[in-house]
Amino acid sequence: MHYLLVIPLLLLSIVARSEVVKPSEPPVELTSAVDSLIHSLNDVYSSSPFRKAYLLPNNKSAVVFTIEGRRRGNNYQQYLAVFTPSQRSKHISGETYENYGPLKYSLVGVLNVGGKSDGGIKTENLEYRKNKLTFGVNSGRWGSKLIKSAGLPMDSKYVTISIAHYGLSVE
């Protein structure tokens, strides 16, 4: 009989630990890092008009952006990139460090999450819990490439992307 009380409490603790994150204005340094990444992914014909940044509770930042018009085409690809701030530090004494120099953002990982006919992720808000991002999914003309790559049922409404130490993976 006591186990009936434990199950709702367990579910409540799982739900309480997740946090809904809304898009926010990125710092200038993060915008510069995203611009560098976009310039390395696109060609001379493409542009990147859409970007949304999410400042995550673990001092990381997630950015969703699109690259449009590759190879003069009428298409776009949607990407998710995660960055972490980094700054030089010098050892003072013991375990004391002093940060100096400009703040920079290092790329943790980038993932192609959709495109024109492949669907993509919804960017209104996301749910963050323990280095995992949960997004709503938009289906494209041919379903969702992201759902297929995760091995989820095609009627799935959400996808979870795990942030590892070096990279992103779809669950």
C-alpha positions in Angstrom: 0.0 0.0 0.0 2.9 2.4 0.7 4.2 1.9 -2.8 1.2 3.8 -4.1 2.4 6.9 -2.3 6.0 6.5 -3.5 5.2 6.5 -7.2 3.5 9.9 -7.3 6.3 11.4 -5.2 8.9 10.0 -7.5 7.1 11.4 -10.6 6.8 14.8 -8.9 10.5 14.9 -8.1 11.4 14.1 -11.7 9.1 16.8 -13.1 10.3 19.3 -10.5 13.9 19.0 -11.6 13.3 20.0 -15.2 13.4 23.6 -16.1 11.7 25.4 -19.1 14.2 27.7 -20.8 13.0 30.6 -23.0 15.1 32.3 -25.7 17.1 35.2 -24.5 19.5 37.9 -25.9 22.9 36.3 -26.3 26.1 38.1 -25.1 28.3 39.6 -27.8 31.0 37.0 -27.3 28.5 34.2 -27.9 27.2 35.9 -31.1 30.8 36.1 -32.3 31.3 32.4 -31.7 28.0 31.5 -33.5 29.0 33.7 -36.5 32.4 31.9 -36.7 30.6 28.5 -36.7 28.1 29.6 -39.3 30.8 30.9 -41.6 32.6 27.6 -41.4 29.4 25.7 -42.3 27.9 27.8 -45.1 29.1 28.8 -48.6 29.3 32.2 -50.3 25.6 32.0 -51.4 24.0 31.2 -48.1 22.8 33.3 -45.2 21.7 32.7 -41.6 18.7 34.9 -40.9 17.3 32.9 -38.0 18.9 32.5 -34.6 17.7 31.8 -31.0 19.9 31.5 -28.0 19.1 29.8 -24.7 21.2 30.4 -21.6 21.2 27.1 -19.8 21.4 26.7 -16.0 24.7 24.8 -16.1 26.6 27.9 -17.6 26.3 26.6 -21.1 24.4 28.2 -24.0 22.3 26.5 -26.7 21.8 28.2 -30.0 19.3 27.2 -32.7 20.1 28.7 -36.2 19.3 28.1 -39.8 21.5 28.3 -42.9 19.5 29.2 -46.0 20.3 29.0 -49.7 23.3 26.7 -49.9 24.5 26.3 -53.5 22.0 28.9 -54.6 19.1 26.5 -53.6 15.7 27.3 -52.2 16.3 25.3 -49.0 17.4 25.6 -45.4 19.0 23.5 -42.7 18.4 23.9 -39.0 21.2 23.4 -36.5 21.6 23.2 -32.7 24.9 24.2 -31.3 26.0 24.2 -27.6 28.7 26.5 -26.3 30.5 26.8 -23.0 32.2 30.0 -21.8 36.0 29.8 -21.3 38.5 32.3 -20.0 42.2 32.1 -19.3 43.2 31.7 -15.7 46.4 31.7 -13.8 47.3 29.8 -10.7 47.7 32.0 -7.7 48.2 29.6 -4.8 46.7 26.3 -3.7 43.4 25.9 -5.5 43.0 29.7 -6.2 42.9 30.8 -9.8 42.4 34.3 -11.2 40.6 34.7 -14.5 42.0 37.2 -17.0 41.6 38.1 -20.7 38.5 38.2 -22.9 35.7 35.8 -22.3 35.3 33.3 -25.2 32.9 30.6 -26.0 34.1 27.1 -26.9 31.9 24.8 -29.1 30.7 21.7 -27.2 28.9 20.2 -30.2 26.8 21.0 -33.2 23.9 18.9 -34.6 21.9 19.2 -37.8 18.3 18.9 -36.4 16.3 19.4 -39.6 15.6 21.2 -42.8 13.0 22.3 -45.3 11.5 18.8 -46.0 13.0 17.0 -43.0 11.1 18.9 -40.3 13.0 20.2 -37.3 12.7 21.4 -33.7 10.3 23.9 -32.3 12.1 26.9 -30.9 9.5 28.6 -28.6 11.0 27.1 -25.5 12.9 24.0 -24.5 13.0 21.8 -21.4 16.4 21.3 -19.7 17.2 18.6 -17.2 20.6 17.1 -16.3 22.5 17.9 -19.5 19.5 17.0 -21.7 17.5 19.3 -23.9 13.9 18.3 -24.8 12.4 20.1 -27.8 9.0 19.8 -29.6 9.3 18.4 -33.1 8.0 19.8 -36.4 7.4 17.2 -39.1 8.4 18.1 -42.6 7.0 16.7 -45.9 8.9 13.4 -45.5 8.5 13.1 -41.7 11.3 14.1 -39.3 14.9 13.2 -39.9 15.6 13.8 -36.2 12.9 11.3 -35.0 14.1 8.7 -37.5 17.7 9.1 -36.4 16.7 8.7 -32.8 14.7 5.5 -33.6 11.6 7.0 -32.1 8.0 6.3 -33.3 7.1 8.6 -36.2 4.2 10.1 -34.1 6.6 11.4 -31.4 6.0 15.0 -30.4 9.3 15.5 -28.5 12.9 14.6 -28.9 15.7 14.7 -26.3 19.2 15.8 -27.2 21.9 14.9 -24.7 24.9 17.2 -24.1 28.0 15.2 -23.5 31.4 16.5 -22.5 32.4 16.8 -26.2 29.3 16.5 -28.5 25.6 16.2 -28.8 23.5 13.0 -29.4 19.9 12.3 -30.0 18.1 10.0 -27.6 
